[in-house]
Amino acid sequence: MSASETLTSLQMAFAAALDDPAADAALVAHLRPAAPNAALQERLGLYRGNVRSTRRAALASAYPVLAALVGDAYFDALSRDYASAHPSRDADLNRFGAALPAFIERYETDARYACFGDVARLEWALHVAAFAANAEPLGAAQWQAIGAERLMSARLAVHPACAALASRYAALAIWRAHQYDDQSLDDTSRNAWPEHIDTPGWTLVVRPRWRPAALAHTHAAHEAFVALQRGATLDDALECAFAIDEAFDFGSQWRTWIEAGAIVGLRED
């Protein structure tokens, strides 16, 4: 066996031992001279604990509401099992939790907690928004200069941080119930747990002034925004909205999008 093959085998054995104490024995065969078993297990235990702690911290940073919902013991087990099923392939642990929303939907089989996946999707969208590229939106005078006729036939540029989410459950209300410092909520709605969790909803993730935020969307607004993201003209996007809700208030929704920096200008491609 070549030196490179030996090193590869050692690295694989070490990585396996970090995830599973049962793999400790396979690692011993690669060590020369072999360390005493008790000393080896103690040292590997330290490494294993550090690795698990780092993975858990990365997931908790991206999914604080999910962590609060499930509790420490559950989240510890979830972190370990997720890492085993989806080992990190990226040096940046900020990307480590991308597959967690789909994973927890399979992991948690109790129908009472089926909302976990949608809550996790919202949290991941907010997490991704924090690291997304920036785009400077047009000012009021620039929008006015475009003119209504040209605007309706134009394809619009959406801010890179934006994500439009459709949820089967009241994910936004659950998330808001854990936002103790969210100044966008009035005293009557702050921290209010949704009366019905199994209520479908639509959310727009935005990032005005570099701070990710989640806004409630109607079904009609959601379909219009998704159409804009896909490259439809504003006219075609509005057709999608009015097909769902004939009373869709485009003027009010347009102001919300502009004030939140969700629409930044015209697409050039």
C-alpha positions in Angstrom: 0.0 0.0 0.0 1.4 3.4 -1.0 1.9 6.2 1.4 -1.0 8.2 -0.1 -3.3 5.1 0.2 -2.2 4.7 3.8 -2.9 8.3 4.6 -6.3 8.1 3.0 -7.2 5.0 4.9 -6.1 6.6 8.2 -8.2 9.7 7.4 -11.3 7.7 6.6 -10.9 5.6 9.8 -10.4 8.7 11.9 -13.5 10.4 10.3 -15.6 7.2 10.9 -14.4 7.1 14.6 -15.4 10.7 15.1 -19.0 9.9 14.1 -19.3 6.4 15.7 -17.5 5.1 18.8 -17.9 1.6 17.4 -15.4 2.5 14.7 -12.6 3.1 17.2 -11.2 -0.4 16.9 -10.7 0.0 13.1 -8.7 3.2 13.8 -6.3 1.4 16.2 -5.0 -0.8 13.4 -3.7 2.3 11.6 -1.8 3.7 14.6 1.9 2.9 15.0 2.7 2.4 17.7 -0.7 1.6 18.9 -2.0 3.8 21.7 -3.4 2.2 24.9 -7.1 1.6 24.2 -8.3 3.7 27.2 -6.1 6.6 26.2 -7.3 6.3 22.6 -10.9 6.3 23.6 -10.4 9.3 25.8 -8.7 11.3 23.1 -11.2 10.4 20.5 -14.0 11.2 22.9 -12.6 14.8 23.1 -12.4 15.1 19.3 -15.8 13.6 18.9 -17.4 15.9 21.4 -15.8 19.0 19.7 -17.0 17.9 16.3 -20.6 17.2 17.5 -20.7 20.5 19.4 -19.5 22.5 16.4 -22.1 20.8 14.1 -24.8 21.4 16.6 -23.8 25.0 17.1 -23.9 25.6 13.3 -27.4 24.1 13.1 -28.7 26.0 16.1 -27.4 29.2 14.7 -29.4 28.7 11.5 -32.5 27.1 13.2 -33.0 28.8 16.6 -36.8 28.6 16.5 -36.7 24.9 15.6 -34.2 24.3 18.4 -36.6 26.1 20.9 -39.5 24.1 19.6 -38.0 20.6 20.0 -35.8 21.1 23.1 -32.1 20.5 23.8 -32.2 16.6 24.0 -34.2 16.3 20.8 -32.0 18.8 19.0 -28.8 17.0 20.1 -30.1 13.8 18.6 -31.3 15.5 15.5 -27.9 17.2 15.0 -26.1 13.8 15.3 -28.4 11.9 13.0 -28.5 14.7 10.4 -24.7 14.9 10.4 -24.6 11.2 9.8 -27.0 11.3 6.9 -25.7 14.6 5.5 -22.0 15.0 6.3 -20.6 18.4 5.6 -19.0 18.7 2.1 -18.2 22.4 2.5 -15.6 24.2 4.5 -18.2 26.8 5.4 -20.5 25.4 8.1 -23.0 28.2 7.3 -24.1 25.9 4.4 -24.2 22.7 6.6 -27.9 22.8 7.4 -29.3 23.2 3.8 -31.0 19.7 3.8 -32.4 19.8 7.3 -36.0 20.9 6.4 -36.5 17.9 4.2 -34.6 15.7 6.7 -36.8 16.5 9.7 -39.9 15.8 7.8 -38.7 12.2 7.4 -37.1 12.2 10.9 -40.2 13.3 12.8 -43.1 10.9 12.1 -45.5 12.3 14.7 -48.3 14.1 12.8 -48.6 16.6 15.7 -45.1 18.0 14.7 -45.5 18.0 10.9 -45.0 21.7 10.9 -41.3 21.4 11.8 -40.3 21.1 8.1 -42.1 24.4 7.1 -40.7 26.3 10.1 -37.2 25.0 9.2 -37.6 26.1 5.6 -38.5 29.6 6.7 -35.5 29.7 9.1 -33.1 28.5 6.4 -34.4 31.1 3.9 -33.7 33.8 6.6 -30.3 32.3 7.2 -29.4 32.3 3.5 -30.7 35.8 3.1 -28.2 37.1 5.7 -25.3 35.9 3.4 -26.9 36.8 0.0 -25.4 39.3 -2.4 -26.5 42.8 -2.2 -28.4 44.9 -4.9 -29.1 48.6 -4.7 -32.8 49.3 -5.4 -34.0 52.1 -7.6 -35.1 55.3 -5.9 -38.6 56.8 -6.1 -37.6 59.2 -8.8 -36.1 56.4 -10.9 -39.2 54.3 -10.7 -41.4 57.3 -11.7 -39.1 57.9 -14.7 -39.8 54.4 -16.0 -43.5 55.1 -16.5 -46.4 52.9 -16.0 -46.6 51.5 -19.5 -43.0 50.4 -19.7 -43.2 49.1 -16.1 -46.1 46.7 -16.9 -44.3 45.2 -19.9 -40.9 45.0 -18.1 -39.3 42.0 -16.3 -38.3 43.1 -12.8 -35.2 42.4 -10.8 -35.8 40.7 -7.4 -33.3 41.2 -4.6 -31.0 38.2 -4.3 -31.9 37.7 -0.7 -35.6 37.3 -1.4 -37.4 34.0 -1.1 -41.1 33.4 -1.5 -42.3 30.4 0.6 -45.6 28.5 0.5 -46.3 26.6 3.7 -48.9 24.0 4.6 -48.7 25.2 8.2 -48.7 28.5 10.0 -44.9 28.7 9.8 -44.7 32.4 9.9 -46.9 32.8 13.0 -44.9 30.1 14.8 -41.6 31.9 13.9 -43.0 35.2 15.0 -44.1 33.8 18.3 -40.4 33.4 19.1 -39.2 36.8 17.9 -39.1 38.6 21.3 -37.4 41.7 19.9 -39.3 42.0 16.6 -40.3 45.7 16.5 -42.4 45.2 13.4 -45.1 43.5 15.5 -47.6 45.4 17.6 -48.3 44.5 21.2 -51.4 42.4 20.3 -49.6 40.1 17.9 -46.2 39.8 19.4 -45.4 36.3 20.7 -48.9 35.1 19.8 -49.1 31.4 19.1 -51.3 30.6 16.1 -54.7 29.3 17.0 -54.6 26.8 14.2 -51.2 25.4 13.2 -52.5 23.6 10.2 -53.4 26.8 8.4 -51.6 27.3 5.0 -49.7 30.5 4.6 -47.3 32.4 2.4 -44.2 34.3 3.4 -41.8 36.6 1.7 -38.2 36.7 3.1 -36.6 40.1 2.4 -33.4 41.9 3.6 -33.9 45.6 3.9 -30.9 47.4 5.3 -29.0 44.1 5.6 -31.3 42.7 8.2 -33.3 39.6 7.1 -37.1 39.8 7.8 -40.2 37.8 7.1 -43.3 39.4 5.7 -46.8 37.8 5.3 -47.9 37.3 1.7 -51.4 36.5 0.4 -51.7 33.6 -2.0 -52.2 36.0 -4.9 -49.1 38.1 -3.9 -47.1 34.9 -3.6 -47.9 33.7 -7.1 -47.2 37.1 -8.6 -43.8 37.4 -6.9 -42.8 33.8 -7.9 -43.7 34.7 -11.5 -41.5 37.8 -11.3 -38.7 35.7 -9.9 -39.1 33.3 -12.9 -38.8 36.2 -15.3 -42.4 37.0 -16.1 -43.4 40.6 -17.0 -45.2 42.5 -14.3 -48.4 42.3 -16.5 -48.1 38.5 -16.6 -47.4 38.3 -12.9 -50.5 40.3 -12.1 -52.6 38.0 -14.3 -51.4 35.2 -11.9 -52.5 37.2 -8.9 -55.9 38.3 -10.3 -56.6 34.7 -11.3 -56.5 33.8 -7.6 -58.0 37.0 -6.1 -60.0 39.4 -8.3 -59.7 42.0 -5.5 -55.9 41.8 -5.2 -54.6 45.2 -4.2 -51.6 45.7 -6.4 -51.0 49.2 -5.3 -50.6 48.3 -1.7 -48.6 45.2 -2.4 -46.2 47.2 -4.7 -45.5 49.7 -2.0 -44.7 46.8 0.4 -42.3 45.2 -2.1 -40.6 48.5 -2.8 -40.3 49.6 0.9 -38.9 46.2 1.8 -36.4 46.3 -1.1 -37.8 43.1 -2.6 -38.0 44.6 -6.1 -34.8 46.5 -7.0 -35.2 47.5 -10.7 -35.5 46.2 -14.2 -33.9 43.0 -15.4 -31.2 43.5 -18.0 -31.0 39.9 -19.3 
